[in-house]
Amino acid sequence: MERDKNHPSVIAWSLGNEAGDGQNLAAMAAWIHERDPSRPVHYEADRLARYVDIYGEMYRTPAVVHRIGQGRLRPGETFCPAVDGAGDPADDRRNGMPFVYTEFAHAMGNGPGGLAEYMRLCEQYPRVQGGFVWEWIDQGLRSSDALGRELFAYGGDFGEDLHDANYICDGLMFPDRTPSPGMLEYQKVIEPVVIEPSSSGRISIRNRYAFLDLSHLRFTWSVSQDGDPIADGRLSVPHVAAGECVDIPVPEAYGEGERWLTVQAELAEPTAWAPEGHVVAWGQIPPTATSAPTALTDTRAPAQSAGEHISLGPARFDRRTGRLVGLGDHRFDGPQLALWRAPTDNDLACAQGDARYWKDRGLDRLRHRTVSVDPRDAGLTVVVRSSAANSDSGYLSTYRWDTDGRRLRVRVHTEPFGYWPERADTFAEAMVDPDLPDEERKELLRRDKAPSLARIGLLRQLPEEWSQIQWFGAGPGEAYPDSRQAARIGRFHATVDELQTPYVRPQDNGSRADVRWAEITDRTGAGIRIEGEPLFSLARRWSDRHLAAARHQTDLAPEPLIYLYTDHVVHGVGSGAVGPGVLPQYRLDVRAADFAFILSTTAWTQRRSRPACAGRLSVRRVRRPCR
């Protein structure tokens, strides 16, 4: 304190980190208060805030932070250790103090999830402040394996007997200072400008800066139609003081299809930390109505048996198993029901026990037994039982295939059977806001402890040369149900290799969300198109079991095929490695599901004509209170 007391950048004093509690800490706080009464004192281990000025906690759930924000802590109530407390909240001094996320959102592997929920609480309750993510960077050491291949080493790679494995690889940056998807998610949820639809149908521009107006920024807009840009321009935004909001009209763009408006706030001039044009914030205004999912024509082709195959329009199925083995001139294998993923570091957390539950149910080793194959004039119906060896639980799936002669549709109904035991969830802290409407609260309480799945979707094995992927949906980076704020709707292209996120310890990654359609092709453009209801999609060159077994990226040897997942729904990621796991609203419980896709070869894909469009904008502003 004596060293730094004259630095104006020092705004508070901390007594330390995770150093316990007791009279020595109280004496330190008393000395600092006497020596420097101008600055507040913080120390997270003072759970009851007896001698500090800022109340802090680590890794509390959003439901608990909601209570803290409302000032409803009971005298003597603590969370670590868990003590109920008793009495009138008005008698607890913590309820009148600033509250800070001393640590939250542990950033180990794929995650953290739920950042948007925490940031909304900061906006809802001015006394709630955040947040200090643990931590900045993965502490992997650049090294090489026995074959000379470069990798980032962690605990156990140096022959030591006692270690914490990859536990120190828990940062928002990879060891080489490359931002992880978690960093991009955090950047998005703490943007200093919020751009979103207003209740009046306009664009809301909200200034989160505490002192700056927005005069250092310029605003641009662009409109896309079915993922293709069709119009753009400058947006005239009036003076917006710190903490203020303005509503401005939406640019008008004409045309058909699904149209999205994207507005960006960019630096108008270069600064010491970024060049001119650096994007400080962005937002998307969704269309009033999205395009209807593609449908087949009214004409239906019958299923016909021929030798070892059943033909249905452009498709060929194995007559014995009912598996799709070809479409047009292309050969591939699938689909198969998929319920598992290579566990993330957060999935492996002990408290919620998801990865352990999936392993015990054998979801990583499903066997698929065909129950029936029924070709009809209207199509083909295939029923498949999926379960692990020596397991009395699984899923029964009905695939109903039909075609209009050019495109192939599959409608899937899948439902659990057998005994699904309770999941041993020992996380004791409240995960559900008690103030929610009764039915919503009860449903979330049920989902919080219910048996879980990693995904409900379909897996296909495609030729290895189909390494090019184009999609219309959320991107360009990965997105999961609780970590999707940094993804925007658009049309994107990547190779299969570019879709992968190189977490230091390999684990599930690379999911793209809200995919309306995707084309998976070779370099000449030959391949297949999948479209229908918005889905999660990912592709990789190795199986999930291979991914789960790897310790380092160098352990991932490409196989001579592409694994393509098209998921109806997936489990969130959470931050359970330290702190709360997946919030109930993002958990995938064992349930029945219905979904449908349409497949076609890219040679048959019909490109829609794109009508000429124009942009028009007025700049009359509407001011309103900022909350």
ChimeraX attribute file (.defattr): number of C-alpha atoms within 10 A of each C-alpha:
attribute: neighborCount
match mode: 1-to-1
recipient: residues
	/A:1	11
	/A:2	8
	/A:3	6
	/A:4	10
	/A:5	15
	/A:6	9
	/A:7	8
	/A:8	7
	/A:9	8
	/A:10	11
	/A:11	11
	/A:12	13
	/A:13	20
	/A:14	15
	/A:15	18
	/A:16	12
	/A:17	10
	/A:18	9
	/A:19	11
	/A:20	12
	/A:21	13
	/A:22	10
	/A:23	8
	/A:24	10
	/A:25	19
	/A:26	15
	/A:27	12
	/A:28	13
	/A:29	23
	/A:30	15
	/A:31	12
	/A:32	19
	/A:33	18
	/A:34	9
	/A:35	13
	/A:36	14
	/A:37	11
	/A:38	11
	/A:39	15
	/A:40	16
	/A:41	22
	/A:42	23
	/A:43	26
	/A:44	25
	/A:45	21
	/A:46	20
	/A:47	19
	/A:48	17
	/A:49	18
	/A:50	12
	/A:51	18
	/A:52	25
	/A:53	21
	/A:54	21
	/A:55	29
	/A:56	25
	/A:57	20
	/A:58	21
	/A:59	20
	/A:60	24
	/A:61	22
	/A:62	22
	/A:63	20
	/A:64	20
	/A:65	22
	/A:66	22
	/A:67	15
	/A:68	22
	/A:69	23
	/A:70	15
	/A:71	19
	/A:72	16
	/A:73	24
	/A:74	20
	/A:75	19
	/A:76	14
	/A:77	18
	/A:78	15
	/A:79	14
	/A:80	12
	/A:81	8
	/A:82	10
	/A:83	11
	/A:84	12
	/A:85	13
	/A:86	11
	/A:87	12
	/A:88	11
	/A:89	18
	/A:90	14
	/A:91	12
	/A:92	19
	/A:93	17
	/A:94	25
	/A:95	21
	/A:96	17
	/A:97	19
	/A:98	16
	/A:99	24
	/A:100	22
	/A:101	22
	/A:102	21
	/A:103	19
	/A:104	25
	/A:105	31
	/A:106	26
	/A:107	30
	/A:108	29
	/A:109	32
	/A:110	30
	/A:111	32
	/A:112	31
	/A:113	29
	/A:114	26
	/A:115	26
	/A:116	17
	/A:117	15
	/A:118	24
	/A:119	18
	/A:120	14
	/A:121	19
	/A:122	20
	/A:123	13
	/A:124	14
	/A:125	17
	/A:126	12
	/A:127	21
	/A:128	25
	/A:129	19
	/A:130	17
	/A:131	17
	/A:132	15
	/A:133	22
	/A:134	19
	/A:135	19
	/A:136	18
	/A:137	22
	/A:138	26
	/A:139	21
	/A:140	21
	/A:141	15
	/A:142	12
	/A:143	13
	/A:144	13
	/A:145	14
	/A:146	6
	/A:147	7
	/A:148	8
	/A:149	11
	/A:150	14
	/A:151	17
	/A:152	23
	/A:153	23
	/A:154	24
	/A:155	18
	/A:156	13
	/A:157	15
	/A:158	9
	/A:159	8
	/A:160	8
	/A:161	7
	/A:162	8
	/A:163	13
	/A:164	9
	/A:165	14
	/A:166	21
	/A:167	17
	/A:168	15
	/A:169	27
	/A:170	27
	/A:171	24
	/A:172	28
	/A:173	21
	/A:174	23
	/A:175	21
	/A:176	13
	/A:177	11
	/A:178	11
	/A:179	15
	/A:180	24
	/A:181	27
	/A:182	26
	/A:183	21
	/A:184	18
	/A:185	23
	/A:186	22
	/A:187	15
	/A:188	22
	/A:189	18
	/A:190	17
	/A:191	15
	/A:192	18
	/A:193	21
	/A:194	19
	/A:195	23
	/A:196	19
	/A:197	18
	/A:198	15
	/A:199	9
	/A:200	11
	/A:201	13
	/A:202	18
	/A:203	22
	/A:204	24
	/A:205	25
	/A:206	23
	/A:207	23
	/A:208	21
	/A:209	15
	/A:210	11
	/A:211	9
	/A:212	14
	/A:213	16
	/A:214	23
	/A:215	13
	/A:216	13
	/A:217	20
	/A:218	20
	/A:219	20
	/A:220	17
	/A:221	20
	/A:222	20
	/A:223	26
	/A:224	20
	/A:225	23
	/A:226	22
	/A:227	18
	/A:228	16
	/A:229	15
	/A:230	20
	/A:231	20
	/A:232	19
	/A:233	15
	/A:234	13
	/A:235	21
	/A:236	15
	/A:237	19
	/A:238	17
	/A:239	13
	/A:240	17
	/A:241	18
	/A:242	15
	/A:243	17
	/A:244	20
	/A:245	22
	/A:246	22
	/A:247	25
	/A:248	24
	/A:249	19
	/A:250	20
	/A:251	21
	/A:252	14
	/A:253	22
	/A:254	16
	/A:255	13
	/A:256	14
	/A:257	17
	/A:258	17
	/A:259	26
	/A:260	24
	/A:261	23
	/A:262	21
	/A:263	24
	/A:264	23
	/A:265	25
	/A:266	19
	/A:267	21
	/A:268	16
	/A:269	13
	/A:270	12
	/A:271	11
	/A:272	5
	/A:273	6
	/A:274	12
	/A:275	13
	/A:276	13
	/A:277	16
	/A:278	17
	/A:279	16
	/A:280	17
	/A:281	21
	/A:282	21
	/A:283	23
	/A:284	19
	/A:285	20
	/A:286	15
	/A:287	13
	/A:288	9
	/A:289	9
	/A:290	12
	/A:291	12
	/A:292	10
	/A:293	14
	/A:294	13
	/A:295	13
	/A:296	16
	/A:297	11
	/A:298	7
	/A:299	9
	/A:300	16
	/A:301	18
	/A:302	18
	/A:303	24
	/A:304	16
	/A:305	15
	/A:306	10
	/A:307	7
	/A:308	10
	/A:309	19
	/A:310	23
	/A:311	22
	/A:312	29
	/A:313	21
	/A:314	19
	/A:315	26
	/A:316	24
	/A:317	23
	/A:318	18
	/A:319	18
	/A:320	12
	/A:321	17
	/A:322	25
	/A:323	22
	/A:324	22
	/A:325	19
	/A:326	17
	/A:327	23
	/A:328	18
	/A:329	10
	/A:330	16
	/A:331	15
	/A:332	16
	/A:333	17
	/A:334	17
	/A:335	19
	/A:336	20
	/A:337	26
	/A:338	21
	/A:339	26
	/A:340	24
	/A:341	24
	/A:342	21
	/A:343	26
	/A:344	25
	/A:345	26
	/A:346	30
	/A:347	30
	/A:348	16
	/A:349	20
	/A:350	18
	/A:351	18
	/A:352	25
	/A:353	21
	/A:354	25
	/A:355	24
	/A:356	17
	/A:357	22
	/A:358	21
	/A:359	13
	/A:360	12
	/A:361	23
	/A:362	20
	/A:363	23
	/A:364	19
	/A:365	15
	/A:366	21
	/A:367	17
	/A:368	18
	/A:369	13
	/A:370	17
	/A:371	14
	/A:372	15
	/A:373	20
	/A:374	13
	/A:375	21
	/A:376	14
	/A:377	12
	/A:378	16
	/A:379	23
	/A:380	23
	/A:381	20
	/A:382	19
	/A:383	21
	/A:384	23
	/A:385	21
	/A:386	25
	/A:387	24
	/A:388	17
	/A:389	12
	/A:390	8
	/A:391	15
	/A:392	12
	/A:393	19
	/A:394	24
	/A:395	21
	/A:396	21
	/A:397	24
	/A:398	20
	/A:399	21
	/A:400	19
	/A:401	23
	/A:402	26
	/A:403	27
	/A:404	19
	/A:405	16
	/A:406	19
	/A:407	24
	/A:408	22
	/A:409	22
	/A:410	19
	/A:411	15
	/A:412	22
	/A:413	16
	/A:414	22
	/A:415	16
	/A:416	18
	/A:417	16
	/A:418	11
	/A:419	11
	/A:420	17
	/A:421	11
	/A:422	11
	/A:423	16
	/A:424	16
	/A:425	16
	/A:426	11
	/A:427	17
	/A:428	11
	/A:429	15
	/A:430	15
	/A:431	21
	/A:432	22
	/A:433	18
	/A:434	16
	/A:435	11
	/A:436	11
	/A:437	9
	/A:438	9
	/A:439	9
	/A:440	15
	/A:441	15
	/A:442	14
	/A:443	13
	/A:444	20
	/A:445	18
	/A:446	13
	/A:447	19
	/A:448	25
	/A:449	18
	/A:450	20
	/A:451	22
	/A:452	24
	/A:453	24
	/A:454	25
	/A:455	23
	/A:456	25
	/A:457	24
	/A:458	18
	/A:459	20
	/A:460	20
	/A:461	21
	/A:462	24
	/A:463	17
	/A:464	17
	/A:465	15
	/A:466	21
	/A:467	22
	/A:468	20
	/A:469	23
	/A:470	16
	/A:471	25
	/A:472	23
	/A:473	25
	/A:474	25
	/A:475	22
	/A:476	19
	/A:477	21
	/A:478	24
	/A:479	28
	/A:480	25
	/A:481	21
	/A:482	22
	/A:483	25
	/A:484	25
	/A:485	20
	/A:486	22
	/A:487	22
	/A:488	20
	/A:489	23
	/A:490	21
	/A:491	22
	/A:492	17
	/A:493	16
	/A:494	13
	/A:495	18
	/A:496	21
	/A:497	14
	/A:498	15
	/A:499	20
	/A:500	18
	/A:501	20
	/A:502	17
	/A:503	22
	/A:504	23
	/A:505	25
	/A:506	25
	/A:507	27
	/A:508	22
	/A:509	26
	/A:510	24
	/A:511	24
	/A:512	26
	/A:513	28
	/A:514	22
	/A:515	24
	/A:516	23
	/A:517	23
	/A:518	23
	/A:519	24
	/A:520	26
	/A:521	23
	/A:522	17
	/A:523	13
	/A:524	8
	/A:525	15
	/A:526	18
	/A:527	26
	/A:528	22
	/A:529	23
	/A:530	21
	/A:531	23
	/A:532	19
	/A:533	17
	/A:534	22
	/A:535	25
	/A:536	26
	/A:537	25
	/A:538	21
	/A:539	27
	/A:540	24
	/A:541	23
	/A:542	16
	/A:543	19
	/A:544	17
	/A:545	15
	/A:546	17
	/A:547	24
	/A:548	18
	/A:549	15
	/A:550	16
	/A:551	18
	/A:552	20
	/A:553	19
	/A:554	15
	/A:555	15
	/A:556	17
	/A:557	12
	/A:558	14
	/A:559	13
	/A:560	13
	/A:561	19
	/A:562	23
	/A:563	21
	/A:564	21
	/A:565	24
	/A:566	27
	/A:567	24
	/A:568	20
	/A:569	24
	/A:570	24
	/A:571	23
	/A:572	27
	/A:573	29
	/A:574	31
	/A:575	29
	/A:576	29
	/A:577	25
	/A:578	21
	/A:579	21
	/A:580	27
	/A:581	29
	/A:582	26
	/A:583	24
	/A:584	19
	/A:585	18
	/A:586	22
	/A:587	26
	/A:588	21
	/A:589	19
	/A:590	20
	/A:591	14
	/A:592	14
	/A:593	15
	/A:594	13
	/A:595	18
	/A:596	18
	/A:597	24
	/A:598	22
	/A:599	22
	/A:600	22
	/A:601	23
	/A:602	17
	/A:603	12
	/A:604	12
	/A:605	14
	/A:606	7
	/A:607	6
	/A:608	9
	/A:609	7
	/A:610	13
	/A:611	11
	/A:612	10
	/A:613	14
	/A:614	14
	/A:615	16
	/A:616	13
	/A:617	15
	/A:618	12
	/A:619	14
	/A:620	12
	/A:621	15
	/A:622	14
	/A:623	15
	/A:624	11
	/A:625	9
	/A:626	11
	/A:627	11
